[in-house]
Amino acid sequence: MKRYREWSERHQVALYLLAIAVGLFLGVLAPTSTPALEPVVEPAIAALLLVTFHGIPLRGLAGALRDGRFLLVLLGVNFLVVPLITLVLTRPLAHSPELLTGALLVLLAPCIDYVIVFTALAGGAQERLLAATPLLMLAQLLALPVLVPLLSGGAATGMIDPAPFLQALVLLVLLPLLAAALLQRLRPRLDLSGAMVPLMLLALLTVVASQAPRALGAGTALLTLIPVYVAFLVLATSAGVVFSRATGLEIAEARAVTFSGATRNSLVVLPLALAMPSPLVAAAVVTQTVVELLGMVVLVRVLPRLLRDGPRRPAPR
């Protein structure tokens, strides 16, 4: 078991890409049956977040949240800088309200799940990013119903129902966080880390397979999103590096902020996209997932070279 865990962690990025490829393959071969996988998506994400939360001592989260500078930069990048980048990049989508809404929905929501994995792979401050997860989820719950209609020029007005997002906050963040705290208290020696990679594979495979028929039904329309998502990854990464350095964050914190700004919440906002009337909205969200994970393969290698020296300061007590 230990050997399997070490092997899976060493090759996890390649395994994630394989899960996406298998999901696409299933979506092509069996487009009428893969939507039956949709009910598996949310439990898989909830289990993934439970394992993620359980892997870091939750007693230390309060101390991490007292780091005001890190939190301000994190929130500023995600809810001030990223919306400006998104506004500029999505202007070419104004002719298609469905694609525009899907792109805005996913690009305006900071990731709270596999961003922890990629931050750790790049040597970032995963504990502090994890501590900020409930805050990031709450902030996007409040921001998305305002930002998406605003940046869409009114095209998304009336399309956003806050109920699925509120449900995602409770089922995918708060309950797993509470369960992880209870397990740490009642079973302090329990080790769930070996389940991280299999659960991520399950989540990615079920999301891509269940949504592939929608993407295939959109034809070439989704191709217009690919340059938008690639440009977003480049610009959001650059913004994270610049603002982290300008505010004097230490290297691990700067990497965490940069990954948070560049990585989007595609898995958790998918229920909100599925609640919208057009299937193109959900297809736009899934397309971003595929582009982003390919970009993460590059970013986990490039970012440590971009952020490898700078001012250091003591961690908050």
TIKE-824130 format. One line per 5 residues: their letters; for each residue x, y, z of N, C-alpha, C, O. Coordinates in steps of 0.1 Angstrom, whole numbers, plus 5000, padded with zeros to 4 digits. Each point is the difference from the previous one (the first is absolute). Example, Ala and Ser with C-alpha at 12.3 -4.5 7.8 and 13.67 -1.06 7.14 Angstrom:
! TIKE-824130
AS = 5132 4943 5078 4991 5012 5000 5009 5012 5000 5010 5000 5007 | 4986 5011 4986 5009 5011 5000 4992 5011 5008 5005 5011 5001
END
This chain:
! TIKE-824130
MKRYR = 5008 4988 5000 4992 5012 5000 5009 5013 5000 4997 5009 4993 | 5013 4990 5015 5009 5012 5000 5007 5002 4987 5001 5011 4995 | 5003 4978 4998 5006 5001 4987 4990 5006 4990 5004 5008 4992 | 4984 4988 5009 4990 5005 4990 4998 5015 5003 4999 5008 4990 | 5000 4996 5022 4998 5014 5004 5011 5008 4994 4998 5011 4994
EWSER = 5014 4985 5008 5012 5008 4995 5000 5001 4985 5003 5010 4994 | 4993 4978 5000 5000 5000 4985 4989 5010 4995 5002 5007 4990 | 4986 4992 5016 4989 5008 4995 5003 5015 5002 4996 5008 4992 | 5010 4996 5019 5003 5014 5003 5011 5005 4991 4999 5011 4996 | 5010 4980 5000 5011 5004 4991 4995 5003 4986 5005 5008 4993
HQVAL = 4984 4984 5003 4995 5001 4986 4986 5006 5000 4993 4998 4990 | 5003 5009 5020 4986 5005 5001 4996 5009 4989 4989 4999 4995 | 5019 5010 5000 4996 5009 4990 4998 4992 4987 4990 5003 4993 | 5018 4988 5004 4998 4991 4988 4987 4992 5001 4993 4998 4990 | 5005 4997 5022 4987 4993 5003 4988 5008 4998 4990 4996 4995
YLLAI = 5011 5017 5009 4988 5009 4998 4997 5002 4986 4989 5000 4995 | 5022 5002 4997 4998 5002 4985 4994 4987 4994 4992 5001 4991 | 5013 4987 5014 4994 4988 4995 4985 4999 5003 4993 4995 4992 | 5003 5009 5020 4986 4999 5004 4992 5009 4991 4989 4996 4996 | 5016 5016 5000 4993 5008 4991 4999 4994 4986 4989 5000 4994
AVGLF = 5022 4993 5002 4999 4994 4987 4990 4988 5000 4993 4998 4990 | 5007 4994 5021 4990 4989 5001 4986 5006 5000 4991 4994 4993 | 5007 5017 5014 4986 5006 5000 4996 5004 4987 4988 4998 4996 | 5021 5009 4996 4997 5004 4987 4997 4988 4991 4991 5000 4991 | 5017 4989 5010 4998 4988 4993 4986 4994 5002 4993 4996 4991
LGVLA = 5003 5003 5022 4987 4995 5003 4989 5009 4995 4990 4995 4995 | 5012 5018 5005 4990 5009 4995 4998 4999 4985 4989 5002 4995 | 5022 4994 4998 4998 4998 4986 4994 4987 4996 4992 4999 4991 | 5012 4990 5017 4995 4987 4997 4986 4997 5005 4992 4993 4993 | 5004 5013 5018 4987 4997 5006 4994 5013 5005 4997 5002 5012
PTSTP = 5000 5007 4978 4994 5014 5004 4987 4999 5007 4996 5009 5007 | 4996 4980 4991 4987 5000 5006 5000 4994 5014 4991 5002 5008 | 5020 4991 4996 5000 4994 5013 5009 5008 5010 4997 4999 5012 | 5012 5009 4983 5009 5007 5010 4993 5010 5008 5005 5003 5011 | 4984 5004 4985 4994 5009 5009 4995 4994 5013 4997 5007 5010
ALEPV = 5002 4980 4990 4996 4993 5012 5010 5001 5011 4998 4997 5012 | 5014 5007 4984 5011 5002 5010 4999 5013 5008 5007 5002 5010 | 4984 5007 4986 4999 5013 5006 4997 4999 5015 5006 5008 5008 | 4986 4983 4997 4997 4999 5015 5013 4996 5008 5000 5002 5012 | 5010 4993 4981 5012 4996 5007 5010 5012 5002 5008 5000 5009
VEPAI = 4990 5010 4983 5009 5012 5000 5001 5006 5014 5011 5001 5005 | 4978 5004 5000 5001 5007 5013 5005 4991 5012 5008 5005 5007 | 4987 4983 4994 5006 4992 5011 5015 4998 4998 5007 4999 5010 | 4998 4999 4978 5014 4998 4998 5008 5013 5004 5010 4999 5006 | 4984 5013 4991 5007 5012 5003 5000 5002 5016 5010 5004 5005
AALLL = 4978 4993 5001 4999 5001 5014 5010 4991 5007 5007 5004 5010 | 4995 4983 4986 5009 4991 5005 5015 5005 4998 5008 4999 5009 | 4994 5007 4980 5013 5005 4997 5004 5011 5009 5011 5001 5005 | 4980 5008 4998 5002 5011 5009 5002 4996 5014 5007 5005 5008 | 4985 4984 4996 5002 4995 5013 5014 4995 5003 5006 5002 5010
VTFHG = 4999 4990 4980 5014 4995 5001 5010 5012 5000 5010 4999 5007 | 4987 5011 4985 5009 5012 4999 5001 5007 5014 5010 5003 5005 | 4978 4999 5001 4999 5007 5013 5007 4991 5010 5006 5005 5009 | 4991 4982 4991 5006 4991 5010 5015 5000 5000 5006 4997 5010 | 5000 5005 4978 5014 4999 4999 5008 5011 5007 5013 4999 5001
IPLRG = 4981 5012 5003 5007 5011 5006 4994 5003 5014 4988 5000 5001 | 5020 5001 5010 4995 5002 5013 4991 5012 5000 5004 5012 4998 | 4983 4986 5005 4990 5011 5000 5002 5010 5012 4995 5011 5000 | 5012 4984 5010 5002 5009 5012 5008 5012 4996 5000 5010 5007 | 5009 4988 4983 5008 5011 4996 4994 5010 4990 5006 5010 4996
LAGAL = 4982 4987 5000 4993 5009 4990 4998 5014 5006 5001 5010 4992 | 4995 4991 5020 4997 5013 5006 5012 5009 4999 4999 5012 4997 | 5013 4982 5006 5012 5008 4999 5003 5005 4986 5005 5011 4998 | 4993 4980 4993 5002 5003 4986 4991 5011 4995 5004 5009 4992 | 4984 4992 5013 4990 5010 4996 5003 5013 5006 4995 5011 4996
RDGRF = 5014 4990 5014 5004 5013 5006 5010 5007 4991 5004 5011 5004 | 5001 4983 4986 5010 5006 4991 4992 5010 4991 4997 4996 4988 | 5001 5016 5016 4992 5009 4993 5006 5004 4986 4992 5001 4991 | 5021 5000 5008 5006 5004 4987 4997 4989 4990 4996 5003 4988 | 5006 4985 5015 4998 4989 4991 4985 5000 4995 4997 4998 4988
LLVLL = 4994 5003 5022 4986 5000 4996 4996 5011 4992 4992 4999 4990 | 5013 5013 5012 4996 5012 4992 5005 4998 4986 4993 5004 4991 | 5020 4991 5007 5005 4998 4987 4992 4990 4993 4997 5001 4988 | 5000 4988 5019 4992 4989 4994 4987 5004 4995 4996 4997 4989 | 4996 5011 5020 4987 5005 4996 5001 5011 4989 4992 5000 4991
GVNFL = 5019 5008 5010 5001 5010 4990 5003 4995 4986 4994 5004 4990 | 5014 4986 5009 5003 4994 4987 4988 4993 4995 4997 5001 4988 | 4995 4992 5020 4989 4992 4995 4988 5008 4997 4992 4997 4991 | 5005 5014 5017 4988 5007 4998 5001 5015 4995 4990 5007 4999 | 5023 4997 4999 5002 5013 4994 5007 4998 4987 4996 5005 4989
VVPLI = 5016 4989 5011 5008 4999 4988 4994 4990 4990 4999 5003 4988 | 4997 4985 5017 4995 4990 4991 4987 5005 4993 4999 4997 4988 | 4992 5009 5018 4988 5005 4993 5004 5010 4989 4994 5000 4989 | 5016 5008 5013 5005 5010 4989 5005 4992 4988 4997 5003 4989 | 5012 4987 5014 5005 4991 4990 4989 4993 4992 5000 5000 4988
TLVLT = 4990 4995 5020 4989 4993 4994 4992 5009 4991 4995 4996 4989 | 5002 5016 5016 4992 5009 4992 5006 5003 4986 4993 5000 4990 | 5020 5002 5010 5007 5003 4987 5000 4987 4991 4997 5001 4988 | 5006 4988 5018 5002 4988 4991 4986 4994 4995 5000 4994 4989 | 4989 5009 5018 4988 4994 4995 4992 5009 4991 4989 4997 4996
RPLAH = 5016 5015 5001 4993 5009 4990 4997 4993 4987 4989 5002 4994 | 5020 4990 5000 4997 4993 4987 4989 4990 5001 4995 4996 4990 | 5000 5001 5022 4989 4990 5002 4986 5007 5001 4990 4993 5002 | 5010 5020 4997 4988 5007 5002 4989 4996 4990 4988 5002 5003 | 5015 4992 4986 4990 4996 4990 4993 4987 5004 4990 4997 4994
SPELL = 5016 4996 5016 4994 4988 5005 4997 5000 5015 5009 4997 5007 | 4979 5007 4997 4998 5002 5015 5002 4987 5007 5004 5000 5012 | 4994 4988 4983 5002 4987 5007 5015 4998 5002 5003 4997 5011 | 5005 5005 4979 5014 4998 5002 5006 5010 5009 5008 4997 5008 | 4987 5016 4991 5005 5011 5008 4996 4997 5015 5009 5002 5009
TGALL = 4979 4993 4993 4996 4997 5014 5008 4989 5006 5005 5001 5011 | 4997 4988 4981 5008 4989 5005 5015 5004 5003 5005 4996 5010 | 5001 5012 4981 5013 5005 5002 5001 5009 5012 5010 4998 5008 | 4981 5011 4994 5000 5009 5012 4998 4992 5013 5007 5002 5010 | 4984 4988 4989 4997 4993 5012 5013 4992 5005 5002 5000 5012
VLLAP = 5005 4994 4979 5012 4992 5005 5012 5009 5002 5008 4997 5009 | 4994 5014 4983 5012 5008 5002 4999 5009 5012 5011 5004 5005 | 4978 4999 5000 4998 5009 5011 5000 4993 5014 5000 5006 5010 | 5001 4980 4989 4999 4992 5013 5014 4994 5003 5004 4991 4993 | 5003 5013 5017 5013 4994 5004 4998 4985 5004 4990 4997 5007
CIDYV = 5019 4995 4989 5000 4986 5004 5002 4997 5015 5007 5008 5006 | 4986 4982 4999 5002 4996 5014 5003 4986 5002 5001 4995 5011 | 5001 4997 4978 5003 4986 5001 5014 4996 4995 5009 5000 5008 | 4992 4997 4979 5013 4995 4996 5011 5011 4999 5012 4997 4998 | 4984 5016 5004 5011 5010 5002 5009 4997 5011 5012 5003 5000
IVFTA = 4983 4990 5011 5008 4997 5011 5011 4990 4996 5012 5001 5004 | 4984 4989 4987 5010 4990 4995 5011 5007 4992 5012 4998 5002 | 4984 5011 4989 5010 5006 4991 5009 5010 5008 5012 5001 4997 | 4982 5006 5012 5008 5009 5009 5011 4992 5007 5011 5004 5002 | 4985 4984 5004 5009 4992 5007 5011 4995 4990 5012 5000 5004
LAGGA = 4985 4996 4984 5010 4995 4991 5010 5011 4996 5011 4997 4997 | 4985 5015 5003 5009 5012 4997 5006 5006 5012 5007 5010 4999 | 4992 4984 5013 5006 5005 5012 4994 5012 5005 5006 5008 5007 | 4980 4993 4991 4993 5012 5006 4995 4998 5014 5000 4988 5005 | 4994 5022 5000 4995 5000 5014 4986 4993 5000 4990 5008 5001
QERLL = 5009 4979 4997 4987 4994 4999 4992 5001 5013 4988 5000 4999 | 5018 5000 5013 4993 5001 5012 4992 5014 5001 4988 5000 5004 | 5018 5010 4992 4994 5013 5000 4989 5001 4990 4989 5007 5002 | 5013 4988 4986 4990 5000 4990 4988 4991 5004 4989 5004 4998 | 5014 4985 5009 4989 4991 5005 4992 5008 5011 4988 4999 5000
AATPL = 5019 5008 5008 4993 5008 5011 4991 5010 4994 4990 5003 5006 | 5013 5002 4982 4992 5010 4994 4989 4995 4992 4992 5007 4994 | 5007 4979 5005 4990 4994 4991 4986 5004 5003 4992 5004 4991 | 5003 4995 5022 4986 5004 5002 4998 5015 4997 4989 5003 4996 | 5021 5005 5007 4998 5014 4997 4999 5003 4985 4992 5008 4996
LMLAQ = 5016 4985 4996 5000 5001 4985 4986 4996 4995 4994 5006 4991 | 5001 4983 5015 4987 4994 4995 4989 5010 5004 4991 5003 4992 | 5009 5003 5020 4990 5009 5004 5000 5013 4991 4990 5005 4996 | 5023 4999 5002 5001 5013 4992 4995 4998 4986 4993 5009 4994 | 5009 4979 4999 4995 4998 4987 4985 4998 5000 4993 5003 4990
LLALP = 5002 4992 5021 4985 4998 5001 4994 5014 5000 4989 5001 4994 | 5017 5009 5012 4994 5013 5000 5004 5008 4987 4992 5008 4996 | 5019 4989 4998 5005 5008 4989 4994 4996 4987 4997 5008 4991 | 5001 4979 5006 4996 4995 4987 4986 5005 4996 4999 5004 4988 | 4991 4996 5021 4987 5006 4995 5001 5014 4996 4991 5005 4993
VLVPL = 5019 5003 5012 5002 5014 4996 5009 5001 4988 4997 5007 4990 | 5015 4986 5010 5010 5002 4990 4996 4994 4986 5002 5006 4990 | 4991 4982 5010 4997 4994 4987 4990 5008 4992 5003 5003 4988 | 4986 5002 5018 4991 5008 4992 5007 5014 4996 4997 5005 4989 | 5011 5000 5021 5006 5013 4997 5010 4999 4988 4999 5008 4991
LSGGA = 5010 4982 5009 5010 4999 4990 4994 4995 4987 5006 5001 4989 | 4982 4992 5012 4994 4995 4987 4992 5011 4993 4994 4998 4990 | 5005 5014 5016 4992 5011 4994 4985 4997 5001 4993 5005 4991 | 5003 4987 5019 4986 4997 5001 4996 4987 4994 4988 4996 5001 | 5021 4998 4991 4996 4988 4993 4997 4988 5009 4992 4991 4996
ATGMI = 5014 5009 5016 4997 4989 5009 4990 5003 5011 4997 4992 5009 | 4996 5020 4990 4990 5004 5009 4989 4990 5001 4994 4996 4990 | 5003 4999 5022 4989 4990 5001 5004 4986 4998 4993 4991 5003 | 5020 5007 4993 5005 4986 4997 5005 4994 5013 5001 4987 5001 | 5004 5021 5009 5007 4995 5011 4990 4997 5012 4993 5009 5005
DPAPF = 5006 4979 4999 4993 4996 5012 5009 4997 5011 5008 4991 4999 | 4992 5017 5012 5010 4998 5011 4998 4987 5007 5010 4996 5008 | 4979 4997 4991 4998 4988 5008 5010 4989 4998 5005 4994 5009 | 4998 5003 4978 5011 4989 4998 5013 5004 5006 5007 4991 5004 | 4997 5022 4995 5012 5004 5005 5001 4999 5016 5010 4996 5005
LQALV = 4979 5008 5001 4999 4999 5014 5000 4985 5005 5007 4997 5010 | 4987 4995 4982 5000 4985 5003 5015 4995 4998 5004 4992 5008 | 5003 5013 4982 5014 4996 4999 5008 5005 5012 5009 4992 5004 | 4989 5020 5001 5007 5005 5011 4999 4990 5012 5009 4997 5007 | 4978 4999 4996 4997 4992 5011 5005 4986 4998 5007 4994 5009
LLVLL = 4990 4999 4980 5003 4986 4998 5015 4998 4996 5005 4989 5004 | 5001 5020 4989 5013 4998 4995 5011 5006 5008 5012 4997 4998 | 4985 5013 5011 5010 5006 5008 4997 4999 5015 5009 4994 5007 | 4980 5010 4998 4998 5001 5014 4999 4986 5006 5006 4997 5011 | 4986 4994 4983 4998 4987 5006 5013 4992 4999 5004 4994 5010
PLLAA = 5004 5006 4979 5013 4993 5000 5009 5006 5010 5008 4993 5006 | 4992 5020 4996 5009 5006 5010 4996 4996 5014 5009 4997 5008 | 4979 5002 4995 4995 4996 5013 5004 4985 5002 5004 4996 5011 | 4993 4996 4979 5003 4986 5001 5015 4997 5002 5004 4992 5008 | 5005 5016 4985 5014 4999 5002 5004 5003 5014 5009 4994 5006
ALLQR = 4985 5017 5000 5004 5004 5013 4996 4989 5010 5007 4998 5010 | 4981 4996 4988 4996 4990 5009 5009 4987 4999 5003 4994 5010 | 5001 5003 4978 5009 4988 4998 5013 5003 5007 5006 4991 5006 | 4999 5021 4992 5013 5003 5007 4999 4999 5015 5010 4996 5007 | 4979 5008 4998 4998 4999 5015 4998 4986 5005 5005 4996 5010
LRPRL = 4986 4996 4983 4996 4987 5004 5010 4989 4996 5002 4990 5007 | 5004 5012 4981 5010 4990 4995 5013 5007 4996 5002 5001 4988 | 5005 5003 5022 5012 5009 4996 5011 4993 4992 5008 5006 4994 | 4992 4980 5006 5010 4993 4993 4995 4995 4986 5008 4994 4992 | 4980 5009 5005 4995 4997 4987 5007 5007 4988 5001 5012 5001
DLSGA = 5003 4981 4989 5007 5005 4989 4991 4998 4987 4999 4989 4995 | 4996 5022 4999 4992 4999 4988 5007 5005 4988 4994 5000 4989 | 5018 5003 5012 5007 5006 4989 5001 4991 4988 5001 5005 4988 | 4999 4982 5014 5001 4991 4988 4988 5001 4991 5000 4995 4989 | 4989 5011 5016 4988 5001 4992 4999 5012 4992 4991 5001 4992
MVPLM = 5019 5008 5010 4999 5013 4993 5000 4998 4984 4991 5005 4994 | 5019 4988 5001 5001 4999 4986 4989 4992 4994 4994 5005 4990 | 5002 4984 5015 4988 4993 4995 4987 5008 4999 4993 4999 4991 | 5005 5009 5020 4988 5008 5000 5001 5012 4990 4990 5003 4994 | 5022 5002 5004 5001 5010 4990 4998 4994 4986 4993 5006 4991
LLALL = 5012 4982 5007 4998 4993 4987 4985 4998 4998 4995 5002 4989 | 4998 4994 5021 4985 4997 4999 4993 5013 4997 4991 5000 4991 | 5012 5011 5015 4993 5012 4998 5002 5005 4986 4991 5004 4993 | 5022 4996 5002 5003 5005 4987 4993 4991 4989 4994 5005 4991 | 5007 4982 5011 4994 4991 4990 4985 5001 4999 4995 5001 4989
TVVAS = 4998 5000 5022 4986 5001 5000 4995 5014 4995 4990 5000 4992 | 5017 5010 5011 4997 5014 4995 5001 5000 4985 4991 5004 4993 | 5021 4992 5002 5002 5001 4985 4991 4990 4993 4995 5004 4989 | 5004 4984 5016 4991 4990 4992 4986 5004 5000 4993 4999 4990 | 5002 5006 5021 4986 5004 5001 4997 5012 4992 4988 5002 4995
QAPRA = 5022 5007 5003 4997 5013 4992 5005 4999 4986 4997 5009 4992 | 5010 4981 5004 5006 4999 4987 4989 5000 4989 5002 5007 4990 | 4986 4986 5012 4990 5001 4990 4995 5015 4997 4997 5003 4989 | 5002 5005 5022 4997 5014 4998 5010 5007 4992 4997 5008 4991 | 5016 4989 5012 5011 5007 4992 4999 4996 4986 5002 5008 4991
LGAGT = 4996 4979 5006 5000 4995 4986 4988 5006 4993 5001 5003 4988 | 4988 4999 5019 4988 5005 4994 5002 5015 4996 4992 5005 4992 | 5017 5002 5014 5003 5014 4997 5007 5002 4987 5001 5011 4995 | 5005 4978 5000 5008 5001 4988 5012 5008 5001 5008 4998 5010 | 4995 5011 4981 5012 5008 5000 4998 5013 5009 5010 5007 5001
ALLTL = 4979 4995 5005 4997 5012 5007 5010 5002 5012 5005 5011 5003 | 4998 4977 5003 5009 5001 5012 5015 5003 4997 5007 5004 5008 | 4996 4995 4979 5014 5003 4996 5004 5014 5002 5011 5004 5003 | 4979 5005 4997 5002 5014 5002 5004 5003 5015 5006 5011 5003 | 4991 4980 5006 5004 5001 5014 5014 4997 5003 5006 5005 5009
IPVYV = 5001 4987 4983 5013 4995 5003 5010 5011 5001 5008 5001 5010 | 4993 5008 4980 5010 5011 5001 4997 5009 5012 5009 5006 5006 | 4978 4996 4998 4996 5008 5011 5006 4994 5013 5005 5006 5008 | 4993 4980 4993 5004 4994 5012 5016 4999 5001 5005 5001 5011 | 5001 4997 4978 5015 5000 5000 5005 5014 5004 5009 5001 5008
AFLVL = 4986 5009 4986 5004 5014 5003 4997 5003 5015 5008 5007 5006 | 4981 4988 4999 4997 5003 5014 5011 4993 5009 5005 5007 5009 | 4999 4981 4988 5010 4993 5008 5013 5008 5000 5006 5002 5011 | 4998 5003 4978 5012 5008 4999 4999 5013 5007 5009 5003 5008 | 4981 5005 4990 4998 5013 5006 4998 4999 5015 5005 5008 5008
ATSAG = 4987 4982 4997 4997 4999 5014 5013 4995 5007 5003 5005 5011 | 5005 4987 4983 5013 4996 5006 5009 5012 5001 5006 5002 5011 | 4995 5005 4979 5008 5012 5000 4996 5010 5011 5008 5006 5007 | 4979 4996 4994 4994 5009 5010 5003 4995 5014 5004 5008 5009 | 4995 4979 4993 5003 4995 5013 5015 5002 5004 5003 5003 5012
VVFSR = 5006 4995 4979 5014 5001 5002 5003 5015 5004 5007 5003 5009 | 4988 5006 4982 5002 5015 5002 4995 5005 5014 5007 5006 5007 | 4980 4991 4996 4994 5005 5012 5006 4993 5012 5002 5007 5011 | 5002 4981 4988 5006 4993 5012 5014 5006 5003 5003 5002 5012 | 5004 5001 4978 5013 5006 5002 4999 5014 5005 5007 5005 5009
ATGLE = 4983 5003 4985 4999 5014 5004 4995 5001 5014 5003 5010 5007 | 4990 4981 4999 4995 5000 5013 5010 4994 5010 4997 4999 5012 | 5014 4995 4984 5010 4995 5009 4997 4986 5006 5005 4997 5010 | 4986 4995 4983 4997 4987 5005 5013 4991 4999 5008 5002 4991 | 4993 4989 5018 5011 4990 4999 4997 4991 4989 4989 4999 4995
IAEAR = 5021 4993 5001 4999 4993 4987 4989 4989 5000 4992 4999 4991 | 5007 4994 5020 4989 4990 5001 4986 5006 4999 4991 4995 4994 | 5008 5016 5013 4987 5008 4999 4997 5005 4986 4989 4999 4995 | 5021 5006 4999 4999 5006 4986 4996 4989 4991 4991 5002 4991 | 5014 4986 5010 4996 4989 4991 4986 4996 5003 4993 4997 4990
AVTFS = 5003 5003 5022 4986 4997 5003 4990 5010 4995 4990 4996 4994 | 5013 5017 5007 4991 5010 4994 5000 4999 4985 4989 5002 4994 | 5022 4995 5000 5001 4999 4985 4991 4989 4995 4993 5001 4991 | 5009 4987 5016 4992 4989 4996 4985 5002 5002 4991 4996 4992 | 5005 5011 5019 4986 5003 5003 4995 5009 4989 4988 4998 4996
GATRN = 5019 5012 5000 4995 5009 4990 4999 4993 4986 4991 5004 4992 | 5018 4987 5005 5000 4993 4987 4990 4988 4999 4996 4997 4989 | 5001 4997 5022 4993 4987 5000 4985 5004 5004 4998 5007 5010 | 4993 4987 4982 4986 5004 5002 4992 4989 5005 5004 4988 5001 | 4984 5015 5004 4991 4991 5008 4991 4992 4991 4988 4999 5003
SLVVL = 5017 4995 4986 4991 4994 4991 4992 4988 5005 4989 4998 4996 | 5017 4994 5013 4993 4989 5005 4988 5004 5009 4989 4994 5000 | 5013 5016 5008 4990 5004 5010 4989 5009 4994 4989 5000 5005 | 5014 5008 4985 4990 5008 4994 4992 4992 4989 4990 5005 4995 | 5014 4983 5002 4993 4992 4990 4985 4998 5004 4992 5001 4991
PLALA = 5005 4996 5021 4985 4999 5004 4992 5013 4996 4989 4999 4996 | 5018 5013 5006 4993 5012 4997 4998 5001 4985 4990 5005 4995 | 5020 4991 4997 4999 5000 4985 4990 4991 4995 4992 5003 4991 | 5007 4985 5016 4990 4990 4996 4986 5005 5002 4990 4996 4994 | 5008 5013 5016 4987 5005 5003 4995 5011 4990 4988 5004 5001
MPSPL = 5021 5000 4990 4996 5010 4991 4993 4994 4987 5003 4988 4998 | 4989 5019 4995 4992 4994 4990 5008 4995 4987 4996 4990 4994 | 5015 5016 5003 5008 4996 4988 5011 4990 5004 5007 5003 5009 | 4994 4986 4983 5011 4990 5003 5014 5006 4997 5010 4995 5004 | 4990 5016 4988 5013 5006 4996 5007 5006 5012 5012 5000 5001
VAAAV = 4981 5004 5010 5006 5006 5011 5008 4989 5007 5012 5003 5004 | 4983 4985 4999 5007 4990 5006 5012 4995 4991 5011 4997 5005 | 4987 5002 4982 5010 4996 4991 5012 5010 5001 5011 4996 4999 | 4986 5017 5002 5010 5010 5001 5009 4998 5013 5012 5002 5000 | 4981 4994 5011 5007 4998 5012 5009 4988 4999 5012 5000 5004
VTQTV = 4984 4989 4990 5008 4988 4999 5012 5002 4990 5011 4995 5003 | 4986 5013 4987 5011 5003 4991 5012 5007 5007 5011 4998 4997 | 4985 5011 5012 5010 5007 5008 5008 4990 5009 5012 5002 5002 | 4981 4988 5003 5007 4990 5008 5011 4993 4992 5012 4999 5005 | 4985 4997 4983 5010 4993 4992 5012 5009 4997 5011 4996 5001
VELLG = 4986 5017 4994 5011 5009 4997 5008 5003 5012 5013 5000 5000 | 4981 5002 5012 5007 5003 5012 5009 4989 5004 5012 5003 5004 | 4984 4985 4996 5008 4989 5005 5012 4998 4991 5011 4997 5005 | 4988 5005 4982 5011 5000 4992 5010 5011 5003 5012 4998 5000 | 4982 5014 5003 5009 5011 5004 5007 4997 5013 5011 5005 5002
MVVLV = 4982 4988 5008 5006 4998 5013 5013 4991 4999 5009 5002 5008 | 4991 4989 4982 5012 4992 4998 5012 5009 4997 5011 4997 5005 | 4987 5013 4988 5011 5010 4997 5002 5009 5012 5012 5002 5003 | 4978 5003 5003 5001 5009 5011 5008 4995 5012 5007 5007 5006 | 4990 4980 4998 5007 4995 5011 5015 4999 4998 5008 4999 5010
RVLPR = 4997 5002 4978 5014 5000 4997 5005 5014 4998 5012 5003 5003 | 4980 5006 4991 5005 5013 4997 5000 5009 5012 5009 5008 5002 | 4980 4992 5006 4998 5009 5011 5012 5000 5010 5004 5011 5004 | 5001 4977 5000 5011 5000 5010 5012 5008 4994 5009 5005 5008 | 4992 4995 4979 5012 5008 4994 4997 5015 5000 5009 5008 5001
LLRDG = 4978 4996 4998 4997 5014 5000 5000 5005 5014 5003 5012 5002 | 4994 4980 5008 4999 5005 5014 5010 4991 5008 4996 4990 5006 | 5017 5013 4994 5009 4992 5008 5009 5008 5009 5009 4995 5007 | 4989 5018 4993 5007 5008 5010 4992 5013 5003 4992 5003 4992 | 5011 5003 5019 4993 5012 5004 4999 5002 5015 5007 4992 5007
PRRPA = 4986 5018 4998 5000 5003 5014 4993 4989 5008 4990 4994 4995 | 5015 5003 5016 4994 4990 5009 4996 5007 5013 5007 5009 5004 | 4983 4986 5002 4996 5006 5013 4995 4988 5009 4995 4990 4994 | 5005 5011 5019 4995 4989 5008 4986 4998 4999 4992 5009 4997 | 5004 4978 5004 4986 4996 4999 4992 5005 5012 5006 5001 5011
PR = 4981 5002 4987 4993 5005 5012 4998 4990 5011 4999 4988 4997 | 5001 5016 5015 4999 4991 5011 4985 4999 5004 4997 4992 5009
END
